Amino acid sequence: MSNRKTADRLIEAIEASGRHYRDSLPMIASENILSPLVRRACDSDLHGRYAEGLPRRRYYQGCDDFDTIEEIGIESAKRVFNCRFANIQSTSGTNSNIGALKSLAKPGDKITAVSTADGGHISHARMGAVGLRGLDLVTYPWDEERMEPDIDAAADLIRNEEPSVALFGQSVFLFPTPLEELSQAAHEVGAKVMYDAAHVLGLVAGGKFQDPLREGADVMTGSSHKTFPGPQGGFVLSDSDDEKLHRRLNSGIFPGVCSSYHLHHVAGKTVALSEFEEFGSSYAHDTVENARSLGEALSSEGFDVLAEERGFTASHQVVTRHGGIDSGAGRDAAATLEEAGIITNMNMLPGDTKALSPSGLRLGTPELTRVGMGTDEMQDVARLFARVLLEGEEPSSVKNSVREFKSQFQTVQYCFEPGPAYPGL
Ligand SMILES: Cc1ncc(COP(=O)(O)O)c(C=O)c1O
């Protein structure tokens, strides 16, 4: 194939991916879509530019306008996340974690975190950022009923292990972490408390989950593209007034993990922050309400939804179990759902040991909410799940219903200029 044909084929595949999502129910809990104004910021000349350092203290010429953008963004982030310090440069949640861990601990230090089997993220594991920094990992005892660290046992563990960093937060994140109790234990032994809000950052900022920086977290990291509906990237935040810590956190990102740092995405984040100040609280509210409704509706349809006793969820996620431990039934369910145009991901649940054949599915409401679906539509979504997975209807026939249903939800909301959710197709 000629190079030109390859390029054409690639453009076609990119557009096909867009159409796939446009016509589907995208329910990956870590995903979201951009508002038209944020998209404009990301698709700007800034894409090709360089800046290193902090505003007004650069290693490159040409940064004056970008300095203004980053300064406005930092101030907006401090308001949105209600904190004294914000770094908006990180290119992802993982980078935020590596940078923050570089600032808070040195190789060989001990860290406590949630295990990946219990919903912790790979960057909290030896195979990820924690291992990359050479940290000695100890994981918290887990309360499977409550889907959170076992408070007393985890506090004891922190007191006994005396880590440098007590890290909290998960990828399967249904309920707020009991942070006040656990931060107290961490601070008693001189540990810094780091809260990874990658998934729940928009809910935290919208006042609808928990308030980690008031509950004991010294540092909060997060992604800028999950429940916080901006472009791909990250944040590092702190309410500490310790300027030495601020300097360490800044240098953890640059030069720690970034040289230039994707200026178009930083610009997109700044626009997303402005939109969040206006619409974030209602977006966070509606996202959580939708998740609760979805949990209830799926349970009424006959699905095994985790944490029924706690109301299924207090976040943007719902988790369902589809078979015995390590049965692979979660993987199979995700594949069948995609044939019907419903995009989800398989997930390990407590007890599962094999990441590629888990029993669970993790579902998220951020994108469905952002295109205007409400609690009534969550009943419709649960019905579609039931048709495919419980009633054995042909996925291809359900796919037609999905496409027709989704065609009514094509405008991105909670932003200054609502517009096409899947533009240019
Ligand atoms: C808890 C947690 N931390 C960090 C990350 C990584 O974020 P990113 O994909 O922005 O690197 C994730 C991703 O899903 C996550 O769930």
The ligand as an SDF file (V2000), in Angstrom:
LIG
                    3D

 16 16  0  0  0  0  0  0  0  0999 V2000
   -7.0320    5.7010   40.2640 C   0  0  0  0  0  0  0  0  0  0  0  0
   -6.3840    6.0280   38.9610 C   0  0  0  0  0  0  0  0  0  0  0  0
   -5.2370    6.7000   38.9730 N   0  0  0  0  0  0  0  0  0  0  0  0
   -4.6020    7.0350   37.8410 C   0  0  0  0  0  0  0  0  0  0  0  0
   -5.1340    6.6920   36.6220 C   0  0  0  0  0  0  0  0  0  0  0  0
   -4.3730    7.0300   35.3870 C   0  0  0  0  0  0  0  0  0  0  0  0
   -4.9070    8.0830   34.7260 O   0  0  0  0  0  0  0  0  0  0  0  0
   -4.4440    8.3940   33.2390 P   0  0  0  0  0  0  0  0  0  0  0  0
   -5.1440    7.4320   32.3770 O   0  0  0  0  0  0  0  0  0  0  0  0
   -4.8690    9.8270   33.0740 O   0  0  0  0  0  0  0  0  0  0  0  0
   -2.9560    8.2370   33.2040 O   0  0  0  0  0  0  0  0  0  0  0  0
   -6.3300    5.9950   36.5520 C   0  0  0  0  0  0  0  0  0  0  0  0
   -6.8870    5.6310   35.2290 C   0  0  0  0  0  0  0  0  0  0  0  0
   -7.9540    5.1610   35.0380 O   0  0  0  0  0  0  0  0  0  0  0  0
   -6.9730    5.6440   37.7510 C   0  0  0  0  0  0  0  0  0  0  0  0
   -8.0970    4.9380   37.7430 O   0  0  0  0  0  0  0  0  0  0  0  0
  1  2  1  0
  2  3  1  0
  2 15  2  0
  3  4  2  0
  4  5  1  0
  5  6  1  0
  5 12  2  0
  6  7  1  0
  7  8  1  0
  8  9  2  0
  8 10  1  0
  8 11  1  0
 12 13  1  0
 12 15  1  0
 13 14  2  0
 15 16  1  0
M  END
$$$$
